[in-house]
Amino acid sequence: MPDFVDQVVLHIKAGDGGNGCASIHREKFKPLGGPDGGNGGRGGDVILEVDPNTATLLDYHHRPHRKAANGKQGQGSNRDGANGDDVVLPVPNGTVVRDSATGEVLVDLVGVGTRYVIAQGGHGGLGNAALATTRRKAPGFALLGEPGDELDVMLELKSVADVALVGFPSAGKSSLIAALSAAKPKIADYPFTTLIPNLGVVTAGDTVFTVADVPGLIPGASQGKGLGHEFLRHVERCDMLVHVIDCATMEPGRDPITDYEVIEAELRAYGKLDDRPRLVVLNKADVPDARELAEMVTPDFEARGLRVFTISAATHDGLRELTFAMGEWVAAARAAKPVEEPTRLVIRPRQFGDAGFRVRRVNDNLFQVTGEKPERWIRQTDFSNDEAVGYLADRLERLGVEEELAKAGARAGVEVVIGPMEGGYVFDWQPTLHAESIRQGPRGSDSRLG
């Protein structure tokens, strides 16, 4: 069973709004005291929040379906239904949220306490007390609650660290982070010991920074070979890359220069990391032959403009100099960054023109109406109640739907779909829309209400 998960598909459902109530106030000697139906409560939202105590997506791997509570139905005596409770889902710092179907990035959650409403609860339906007007003094209907958002998203964790240790498997990265910090990663002398990212907190004078020890790279990792992208996405946020090179390896075809070039080729192929400063660490200098090799290749690395440190993670030789060098670069990188302004997430509505809807002529006998208002009104309508359907017809007429249909060339008797072509609501259009002309269901349905 995995104890670390950094990518998961989450199935989310916000709460549905509660239905409004159709009620008439009654008491002794006053049998018709007017409408007193309360409004339905709002459905709960599903909210993602960066939690400092959450380091993995494991909980969502085991329980990928999450749902907020529905709003309660309104009641008589002007009692509104209770709102549904929100569901707050804690996620690690550095979580990227994507649309599962398209891969589009919805939000990048960085910073403890950052919140994002990933699914909004449905609005509660109005009760008949709120629908009363001078013309319709005692409505015999109420509006239905709207369904909450429902979607599938992919959560992807990218480690947030200042320094990333890169290198071949068994180069000594886990040993190095264990020597630099209090982290206790799994260490063994075989490839891919590290299967999950490890974070260590390192102190260099007044500078405190984090170092990420992540799974080792092999040729072809940028195309997904080995641990591939499972490794590479964890270094995207790091400010600095440290090549950890094994100077004691006996594998044929391996040497420090070749190892460095292979890892660099994979980093270039992956992209997004060209601007990160590099530092080279020649490890395992406690082995005599390894120290001699390190001394031989150091001038070659320095000729490339790289700063080189020869160390032994086992004996801690050279670690102090390395720690302060990393600390200096981290401090400089932090000072160079602009002051971050608070992020404001703005949801921009789809553009349908000033009227709030759009009419599309599909063919001579079929027209489609899309827009936030008419589609929402459709969802709120109880099609089993003729008065509610008539109220819908009045709203559509006041919005200007009939006028726009006429401009688009609609004739009496053509089919008009409100909403999506498949599963939308259909009515047989007349120059003056009547309640009995509306029928619920997908286009082509024979069911007619009224």
Beta strands, then each sheet from edge to edge (+ up, - down):
strand 1: 7-13
strand 2: 46-50
strand 3: 65-67
strand 4: 87-91
strand 5: 95-99
strand 6: 105-109
strand 7: 115-119
strand 8: 150-157
strand 9: 163-166
strand 10: 198-204
strand 11: 207-213
strand 12: 240-246
strand 13: 278-283
strand 14: 307-310
strand 15: 358-363
strand 16: 366-370
strand 17: 415-418
strand 18: 425-428
strand 19: 438-439
sheet 1: 3+ 1+ 8- 5+ 6-
sheet 2: 4+ 2+ 7-
sheet 3: 10+ 11- 9- 12- 13- 14-
sheet 4: 15+ 16- 17- 18+ 19-
end
